[in-house]
Amino acid sequence: MLDIATIFDMDGVLIDSEPLWCRAEVEVFNNLGVPLKESMCSQTMGLRTSEVVSYWYAHFPWTGANQSAVAERILSRVGELVATEGKPMPGAVEAVQLCRRMHLPLALATSSPIHLVYLVLKRLGLQDAFDVLSSAETEEFGKPHPAVYLTTARRLGVHPSKCVAVEDSIRGMMSAKSAGMRCIVVPAAEERENPQFSAADILLDSLEAIDRAWLERFINL
């Protein structure tokens, strides 16, 4: 059982940061004249920041700041919000600690840049919890491409078929499944009825559902 690795996504899985990302994006894009509303943020969920900026530029091109500068503004604002307001998702810290106690290879695979990963882990008190930290920002392609998960498995020294990913978004789930991994999905309440989540191996309302017995059963399925 010990060769089964658990790989956590970060935003929306470990930390309740999706509302923070949404606030930051609305603030920054509105200042550029882009009519972004909170209800529209789900369209780019799971994308890298540069891809979010490109997506909205294609819909509402602006003048002035270039796309790289806009991405940096968003990241800076998200970092501020994470450091001051970031809260763990229910059961997230406990699930990570459980994997540590079970001596499972443990990694994080996220679309966020690595400097934001460090901020989040510090906020959650999980600085030393993971064996591997991977960011799709360093990959040629972001989620739903499997690159970040394949890189993570390689760095862990575990075959993708022996990895379990924990995700919250359609793009993240597709990334993990395309990499050949099993996937536990914990979607936001408003997304739970999305039929695309039928591709998940397990759909949970919260990571609070995971205890040692549950995880052992799932790993040994």
Helices and strands as residue ranges (DSSP letters): E 5-8, H 18-31, G 38-44, H 49-59, H 67-85, H 92-101, E 106-110, H 114-124, E 132-135, G 136-138, H 147-156, G 160-162, E 163-167, H 170-178, E 182-185, G 189-191, G 195-199, E 202-203, G 207-209, H 212-219
